[in-house]
């Protein structure tokens, strides 16, 4: 195993080493989790507002699309089968 920037990764052509004991593997896992958490970048307030607006806009467009298809299918069903009366 090779350590790169705080992470433990398997070497390219190296033969497989014997597995570490359970506690060593847990420690390696926790170290890798913290290494990944250090890479996380939190968005600025402006980015967060922009992303939220994009998501809400997409949801509104999809709701309109589904509503339109629903109205269309109701109309088609009414034309094909008629209204019981």
Secondary structure, DSSP 4 states (H G I P E B T S, - for coil): -EEETTEEE--SSPPPPPPPPHHHHHHHHHHHHHHHHHH--PPPHHHHHHHHHHHHHHHHHHHHHHHHHHHHHHHHHHHHH----
